[in-house]
Amino acid sequence: MIAAREGAQVVMVSRDPKRGERALRSVRAAGSGDVSLELADLASLASVRDLAGRLRNRLGHVDALINNAGILSARRQVTTDGFERTMATNYLGPFLLTHLLKERLAEARGRIVNVSSDGHRSGDLRRAPIEDVLRGRAWNGMMGAYADSKLANILFTFEWMRSAPVPGVIANALHPGVLRTRIWNQNWHPLSLFMQPFRILMGSAQRGGHAVLRLAQPGVADRGGKYFDKGREARAVDQAYDERLAAELWETSTRLCRPSARPPT
Ligand SMILES: NC(=O)c1ccc[n+]([C@@H]2O[C@H](COP(=O)([O-])OP(=O)(O)OC[C@H]3O[C@@H](n4cnc5c(N)ncnc54)[C@H](OP(=O)(O)O)[C@@H]3O)[C@@H](O)[C@H]2O)c1
């Protein structure tokens, strides 16, 4: 909404046509930019590939890719690709999408913003082989899976800058704040009930959006490879700086998602 208000060309992505159309109408009503909607399920690699193909056809360049979609899942669920749903949605889908858009990002010396969470601090990707974590064979509950996925977002961000698959395209990650959004209501879980009285203390989604968009702008965190707590650079948990772990996560994700595979003809 904020970007649209400032006149940017914005492509929103939603998995649900009704919710997507509703969000599109409200963003269009608030802004003057060119706003459109694409439907895709980020938990499905095929859907991410379709989305990337459509975006590549439509857009000559991408100035900013904001990997924001995220879920909490009270139950262990496995996607049709064989991945744990939280990991698939929060990490693997965005990992694949980012790779598939890298030429368009390169055209603009674009920026990647990976929306992580302070919850990454309880993540642990060393506790089991990474493929087992991604496939949910080492599932450790709703918050455990969420924390692992959010730690993966940061490891991916840092490794993107180290391996520089597209020189000039920078990536940063952030915790957008504890926000009054639907994420707390997605599941029936004791945590959802526990969080209800605290909703009044949470920040607005718009406030979180400002912190996210700040990192999408040139002139802010231009070196990339940083973690922010809202607007402030912060130190992530130690494991996020483990270069071997980051390289292993990258290699495993690349093997499983096959970003360089040719699309079916
Ligand atoms: N809220 C907080 O306190 C907080 C704190 C730290 C980090 N974050 C992070 O902020 C990001 C945004 O979350 P939020 O708080 O704004 O929660 P939210 O209101 O639930 O928004 C999450 C969005 O992700 C979309 N999504 C979920 N699964 C998807 C899929 N498979 N394919 C495509 N889209 C999908 C949802 O679409 P639907 O409308 O179809 O469900 C929804 O629009 C997440 O990455 C979250 O981890 C939030």
The ligand as an ORCA input file, in Angstrom:
! r2SCAN-3c Opt
* xyz 0 1
  N       2.962    -10.563     12.831
  C       4.087    -10.611     13.529
  O       4.108    -10.332     14.747
  C       5.377    -11.011     12.858
  C       6.553    -11.002     13.614
  C       7.734    -11.350     13.003
  C       7.755    -11.710     11.664
  N       6.593    -11.719     10.952
  C       6.664    -12.136      9.547
  O       5.990    -11.189      8.742
  C       5.563    -11.829      7.534
  C       4.146    -11.440      7.242
  O       3.314    -12.025      8.222
  P       2.052    -11.286      8.853
  O       2.333    -11.085     10.275
  O       1.659    -10.129      8.003
  O       0.973    -12.459      8.781
  P      -0.325    -12.607      7.902
  O      -1.241    -11.461      8.096
  O      -0.843    -13.977      8.195
  O       0.264    -12.528      6.438
  C       0.944    -13.594      5.856
  C       0.648    -13.567      4.383
  O       1.325    -14.685      3.766
  C       0.405    -15.252      2.848
  N       0.676    -16.660      2.606
  C       0.698    -17.646      3.515
  N       0.950    -18.814      2.913
  C       1.074    -18.560      1.588
  C       1.323    -19.356      0.445
  N       1.494    -20.679      0.541
  N       1.384    -18.767     -0.757
  C       1.201    -17.428     -0.873
  N       0.959    -16.610      0.173
  C       0.894    -17.176      1.386
  C      -0.944    -15.104      3.533
  O      -1.960    -15.284      2.599
  P      -3.449    -15.707      3.016
  O      -4.192    -14.418      3.133
  O      -3.931    -16.556      1.885
  O      -3.365    -16.469      4.314
  C      -0.850    -13.694      4.085
  O      -1.187    -12.742      3.107
  C       5.757    -13.330      7.742
  O       6.919    -13.745      7.055
  C       5.960    -13.447      9.244
  O       6.751    -14.558      9.587
  C       5.402    -11.372     11.516
*
